[in-house]
Amino acid sequence: MWMSDGLGLPALHYLGEQRLALGARRTVEVPSVRYGRFVWSDSCSLLAVGEGVRGRWSCRVAQGEVLLLCPDEQVWVTSLSDHAGELRMLYFETRGEGHGHSIASWVPPVPVRLPGVEPALQARADAANGGSAPLIDFFRIQAHLYELMAAYLSGARRRPGQYSLLSYAEQVRSQMAAHSEREYSIELIARNSGVSPHRFYEAFRLLTGLTPHKYLSALRLRKALRLLAGDFRSVAEVAHAVGYEDEFYFSRVFKRELGLAPSAFVRQIRARPDVNVPCGDLAIFGLAAPPHDSAEPVPESAASPPACPREEEEAPPGAAWSRRVRKLGQLLGLESVAAHWTAIMERRLCHLKGLVRSRFGDTPFLVVGVDTDGYRVFGTRHPGLGDLLYISGGFTPCRTVHGLREVRVASLDEVAAFGCRTALFLVQGRARPSLPAEWADAVGPEGTRCLAVGWCGVEDAARYEWLVERLTLHLLEPEFAADTSG
């Protein structure tokens, strides 16, 4: 049954409540659904990390505080208490297509303490259990849902400082990544952040290692390469398609950043030789579509880079990923395009390295791939992920992986046998929220650290770029939470 206010405003419909057991210091995954949800715990404090229509965000939810989740948001909730607790969720639906997602424009992901929430929830539970006429119970439940929503939105508005500057910057970054062709007034965006433009620029650099202008320019130029290589459109058409109103200004930016004019790029790619390399390597030159989802697993045959020549295997470690891109650039006659990509990648890796060192210092790490067949322990001699993460990304390698390329094992106990208590897990397929607890069981709880991010298993330039971005955001999650702790 739906009620319409006649004003086009969203109407709410109560769907039900769910309770999940939450172990001490354990994480549960709350999958995305097409409904809105209120989330809270009466028994413990929480760390919530979400991803969806509001970008990627993170916040702490104190015991008794309520957090609003948008439709289609996936969330990982970790108990911050040393005792078991319970996660409670109230589901509701909004009337009319698009209204559910408009929640994202109402309020950012901030927890709100609602003094009257328990009486309202108890009254809703009493109504749901019957005792009155069904129609009366329906209206009572709906009234309590509206009361809860009004109280939450009012509380969120009274706490504007609760909204993380990093979350705002991440929303800007996500919008740019999804719609780089749109017009962006960076100065206006910075002013609207609620802090000084300087602080906003610092927050954006903390997320990406780049300024907003540099980040947006890199996105637009990558798209321009793809359009010029794929459709052979006119320079004016490409300029407008990627967000530049003035084709001459676009040409100047293109040549300044990529080292050749758009027309020269088109001539070069028309005469390029055929090369047998992963699509993700070609994608950074605009010669293949970028991967749609870099966390999606791929067939084993596509998961490894092509065999390197013997001299590459014997070369000392360090920036093998960039040598590979530069050599492909030479082969394609696009050395300047390769140089532009590697320069930006090096800046982002330098930023990642700083984050790793500031959070972990020289703590030894294992870098471990996780797939359906078991675990891949990467060593410092691995020319892909080992080189990228140990050498360039700043993760200090455990002494037992020095000089190793890769070792495949079947169990976490065998991974633990390498003698390192801190690990970075690259997880293919479905998320493994239980992995931190499993790792603690394998190596013991004292001093255990575990990072886990999604990974498709493919090793190419585009996926390396994606991985560096995801690791940067992952390492910043404590800062997201601290900036929203009130």
HELIX and SHEET records of a PDB file:
HELIX    1   1 ILE A  103  TRP A  106  1                                   4    
HELIX    2   2 VAL A  117  ALA A  128  1                                  12    
HELIX    3   3 PRO A  134  ARG A  157  1                                  24    
HELIX    4   4 PRO A  160  GLN A  162  5                                   3    
HELIX    5   5 LEU A  165  ALA A  178  1                                  14    
HELIX    6   6 ILE A  186  ARG A  191  1                                   6    
HELIX    7   7 PRO A  197  THR A  208  1                                  12    
HELIX    8   8 PRO A  212  ASP A  231  1                                  20    
HELIX    9   9 VAL A  235  ALA A  241  1                                   7    
HELIX   10  10 GLU A  247  LEU A  258  1                                  12    
HELIX   11  11 PRO A  262  ARG A  270  1                                   9    
HELIX   12  12 CYS A  279  ALA A  283  1                                   5    
HELIX   13  13 GLU A  300  ALA A  302  5                                   3    
HELIX   14  14 ARG A  310  GLU A  314  1                                   5    
HELIX   15  15 ALA A  320  LEU A  332  1                                  13    
HELIX   16  16 GLU A  335  PHE A  360  1                                  26    
HELIX   17  17 LEU A  385  GLY A  386  1                                   2    
HELIX   18  18 ASP A  387  SER A  392  3                                   6    
HELIX   19  19 ARG A  399  VAL A  401  5                                   3    
HELIX   20  20 LEU A  412  ALA A  416  1                                   5    
HELIX   21  21 LEU A  435  VAL A  443  1                                   9    
HELIX   22  22 ALA A  461  LEU A  475  1                                  15    
HELIX   23  23 GLU A  477  ALA A  482  1                                   6    
SHEET    1   A 5 LEU A  12  LEU A  22  0                                        
SHEET    2   A 5 GLY A  85  THR A  94 -1                                        
SHEET    3   A 5 GLY A  36  TRP A  40 -1                                        
SHEET    4   A 5 GLU A  65  LEU A  69 -1                                        
SHEET    5   A 5 VAL A 112  ARG A 113 -1                                        
SHEET    1   B 4 THR A  27  VAL A  30  0                                        
SHEET    2   B 4 GLN A  74  SER A  79 -1                                        
SHEET    3   B 4 LEU A  46  GLY A  52 -1                                        
SHEET    4   B 4 GLY A  55  VAL A  61 -1                                        
SHEET    1   C 5 GLU A 406  VAL A 409  0                                        
SHEET    2   C 5 GLY A 374  PHE A 378 -1                                        
SHEET    3   C 5 LEU A 366  ASP A 371 -1                                        
SHEET    4   C 5 THR A 422  VAL A 427  1                                        
SHEET    5   C 5 ARG A 449  GLY A 454  1                                        
END                                                                             
